[in-house]
């Protein structure tokens, strides 16, 4: 994985846009793809099946993604002229695979929910199925929430969006025709400051690997272990800007690298 990061064309793929958010998303996507293919993982079996929701569509999407990845790696090693198209094909296959997994999980949960609603509440069949659901699915701290249209919000992102919409709706103020006040300009601005490569490397090496990953889903141990490779692409002479993402949130900025 470190060799992958050291030889990856960061400037062409991740820094082609002047939008810091686009650069951050591109970098995070590359790191997540490397984690997926170079870090071994396995599902812990629970009950008779580790992934009962993994259907034929998921398996077919997984094959397409793996095939697209091999084509992209081969084109990159040969420096083929169609490398960009192979990369786009792999990204499309990876996104399709994630959508297939989400749909498989959702269909499985919906099927079990329909079976639960069909059983008489409190009956032996109802509690037997409820215990089976509890044994095969991890229970989040916050249960599914009901949207205004009657559908359920299952994922953390959907629940957060529902809470945000509710908070925004209840926080509206009726200002009528009043105009917002005009604030005088303070006459000062934040002075320019610089972040050097060695400071970035030092910050990456000091990350606490025991803490949970940030909103990007990248664990600190990956950033710490591959810090020399990340610092390598920052040290290239043609790279003048760096997109910094706070590990505690979504604060983004572009700094000059010296």
C-alpha positions in Angstrom: 0.0 0.0 0.0 2.9 2.4 0.7 4.3 1.7 -2.8 0.8 2.4 -4.2 0.7 5.8 -2.4 4.3 6.6 -3.4 3.7 6.0 -7.2 0.2 7.4 -7.4 -0.3 10.4 -9.7 -1.7 12.7 -7.0 -1.3 15.9 -8.8 -3.2 14.8 -12.0 -6.0 13.0 -10.3 -6.5 14.7 -6.9 -5.4 18.3 -7.5 -6.8 19.0 -10.9 -9.5 21.2 -9.3 -9.1 24.5 -7.5 -12.0 23.6 -5.1 -10.6 22.4 -1.8 -13.6 20.2 -1.2 -13.1 18.4 -4.5 -9.4 17.8 -3.7 -10.2 16.5 -0.2 -12.9 14.1 -1.6 -10.5 12.8 -4.3 -7.7 12.2 -1.7 -10.0 10.4 0.7 -11.4 8.2 -2.1 -7.9 7.1 -3.2 -6.9 6.3 0.4 -10.1 4.3 1.0 -9.6 2.3 -2.2 -6.0 1.5 -1.2 -7.3 0.3 2.2 -9.9 -1.8 0.6 -7.5 -3.7 -1.6 -4.3 -3.8 0.4 -5.6 -4.3 4.0 -7.0 -7.9 4.5 -10.3 -8.2 6.3 -12.8 -10.8 7.0 -16.4 -11.0 8.2 -17.1 -12.5 11.6 -19.7 -15.2 11.2 -22.8 -14.6 13.3 -25.2 -17.5 13.3 -25.4 -19.6 10.1 -24.4 -16.8 7.7 -22.0 -13.9 8.0 -23.7 -11.8 5.3 -27.3 -13.1 4.7 -28.0 -10.0 2.7 -25.2 -10.7 0.2 -27.3 -11.7 -2.8 -26.4 -12.5 -6.5 -26.5 -8.8 -7.4 -23.9 -8.1 -4.8 -21.7 -10.9 -6.0 -21.9 -9.8 -9.6 -21.1 -6.2 -8.6 -18.1 -7.4 -6.6 -16.8 -9.3 -9.7 -17.1 -6.3 -11.9 -15.3 -4.1 -9.4 -12.4 -6.6 -9.1 -12.1 -7.0 -12.8 -12.1 -3.2 -13.3 -9.4 -2.8 -10.6 -7.2 -5.4 -12.3 -7.6 -3.6 -15.7 -6.7 -0.3 -14.1 -3.6 -1.7 -12.4 -2.4 -3.4 -15.6 -2.9 -0.1 -17.6 -1.0 1.8 -14.9 1.9 -0.6 -14.9 2.1 -0.5 -18.7 1.5 3.3 -18.8 -1.2 2.7 -21.3 -2.8 5.8 -23.0 -6.3 4.7 -21.8 -5.3 4.8 -18.1 -7.8 7.6 -17.3 -10.7 5.7 -18.8 -9.7 2.6 -16.9 -9.6 4.6 -13.7 -13.0 6.1 -14.4 -14.4 2.6 -15.1 -13.0 1.3 -11.8 -14.5 4.2 -9.9 -17.9 3.6 -11.5 -17.7 -0.2 -10.7 -16.7 0.6 -7.1 -19.6 3.0 -6.6 -22.0 0.5 -8.2 -20.7 -2.2 -5.8 -21.3 0.0 -2.8 -24.8 0.7 -4.0 -25.5 -3.0 -4.5 -24.3 -3.7 -0.9 -26.6 -0.9 0.5 -29.5 -2.2 -1.5 -28.9 -5.8 -0.3 -28.8 -4.7 3.3 -31.9 -2.6 2.9 -33.9 -5.3 1.1 -32.9 -7.8 3.8 -34.0 -5.4 6.6 -37.3 -4.6 4.8 -38.0 -8.3 4.3 -37.5 -9.1 8.0 -39.6 -6.0 8.9 -42.5 -7.3 6.7 -42.3 -10.7 8.4 -42.3 -9.1 11.8 -45.3 -7.0 11.0 -47.2 -10.0 9.7 -46.7 -11.9 13.0 -49.1 -11.3 15.9 -47.4 -9.1 18.4 -46.2 -11.1 21.4 -46.5 -14.5 19.8 -43.8 -17.1 19.9 -43.1 -16.7 16.1 -42.8 -12.9 16.6 -40.2 -13.2 19.4 -38.3 -16.0 17.7 -37.9 -13.8 14.6 -37.0 -10.7 16.8 -34.3 -12.7 18.6 -32.9 -13.8 15.2 -32.8 -10.2 14.0 -31.0 -9.1 17.2 -28.4 -11.9 16.7 -27.7 -11.1 13.0 -27.7 -7.3 13.0 -25.8 -4.9 15.3 -28.1 -2.5 17.1 -27.2 1.2 16.8 -27.6 3.4 19.9 -30.3 5.3 18.1 -33.2 3.2 16.6 -34.5 3.9 13.1 -36.4 7.2 12.8 -39.6 7.8 10.9 -39.5 10.4 8.2 -42.5 12.7 7.5 -43.4 10.6 4.4 -43.6 7.4 6.6 -40.3 5.8 5.5 -37.5 4.9 8.0 -34.1 6.4 8.3 -31.6 3.6 9.1 -28.1 4.9 8.5 -26.3 7.4 10.7 -26.2 9.9 7.8 -30.0 9.6 7.2 -30.7 10.1 10.9 -28.4 13.1 11.2 -30.1 14.7 8.1 -33.5 14.1 9.6 -32.5 15.8 12.9 -30.9 18.7 11.0 -34.1 19.2 9.0 -36.2 19.1 12.1 -33.9 21.6 13.9 -33.8 23.9 10.9 -37.6 23.8 10.7 -38.1 24.6 14.4 -35.4 27.3 14.4 -37.0 29.6 11.7 -37.8 33.1 12.9 -40.5 35.3 11.4 -38.6 38.5 10.7 -41.3 40.0 8.5 -39.9 42.7 6.2 -37.0 43.5 8.5 -33.6 43.8 6.9 -30.5 42.4 8.5 -28.2 44.9 10.2 -25.2 46.2 8.4 -22.0 45.4 10.3 -19.0 47.7 9.9 -15.9 46.3 8.4 -13.3 45.6 11.1 -10.5 46.8 8.8 -8.2 43.9 9.6 -7.6 40.5 8.1 -5.9 37.3 9.1 -2.2 37.3 8.2 -0.8 34.8 5.8 0.8 31.7 7.3 2.6 28.7 6.0 2.5 25.0 6.8 5.8 23.2 6.0 6.2 19.6 4.9 8.0 18.5 8.1 5.2 19.9 10.2 2.6 17.9 8.3 4.8 14.8 8.6 5.2 15.4 12.3 1.5 15.8 12.8 0.8 12.5 10.9 3.4 10.6 13.0 1.9 11.9 16.2 -1.7 10.7 15.5 -3.3 8.5 18.2 -4.0 5.2 16.5 -6.4 4.3 19.4 -8.9 6.9 18.4 -11.8 6.3 16.1 -11.6 7.4 12.4 -12.9 10.8 11.4 -15.8 11.6 9.0 -13.7 10.4 6.1 -13.7 6.8 7.5 -9.8 6.6 7.3 -8.3 5.2 10.5 -5.4 7.1 12.1 -3.1 4.0 11.8 -3.2 4.2 8.0 -2.3 7.9 8.0 0.5 7.3 10.5 1.9 4.2 8.8 1.9 5.8 5.4 3.0 9.3 6.5 6.4 9.2 4.6 4.5 8.4 1.4 2.0 11.2 1.9 4.8 13.6 2.7 6.6 12.4 -0.5 3.8 13.6 -2.8 3.6 16.9 -0.9 7.4 17.4 -1.5 7.1 17.3 -5.3 8.2 20.6 -6.8 5.2 21.0 -9.0 2.7 20.8 -6.1 2.2 24.3 -4.7 -1.0 23.9 -2.7 -2.1 21.4 -0.1 -5.7 20.7 1.0 -5.9 20.3 4.8 -8.8 18.4 6.4 -9.3 18.7 10.1 -9.5 15.2 11.8 -12.2 16.6 14.1 -14.5 18.0 11.4 -15.0 19.2 7.9 -12.9 22.4 8.1 -11.0 22.8 4.8 -8.5 25.3 3.6 -5.7 25.5 1.0 -2.3 26.5 2.2 0.9 27.3 0.4 3.6 24.7 0.8 7.2 25.8 1.2 
